[in-house]
Amino acid sequence: MKRLLTALIAIVAVSSVLSGCGQKGPLYLPDETQEPAAQTE
């Protein structure tokens, strides 16, 4: 039972660490007043 619990905790820990990978860029919410970019035809 202890071995299963240890494995489960390890899987959860690795999953939480890997979920942060690739999260790049500025850590702020963009302004809501920003207008959409004009399309070129």
C-alpha positions, 0 to 999 in steps of 0.5 A: 500500500505504501509503495502504491501511495509513493508511486501515486505521489510521484506521478502527481508531482511529475505531472504538475512540474511538466504542466508548467513546461512551455508556458512562456511569455508575459505573465499579465492579462492583456488590456481589454481596450485593445482594438483588433488588428486591421485585416489586409486584403 
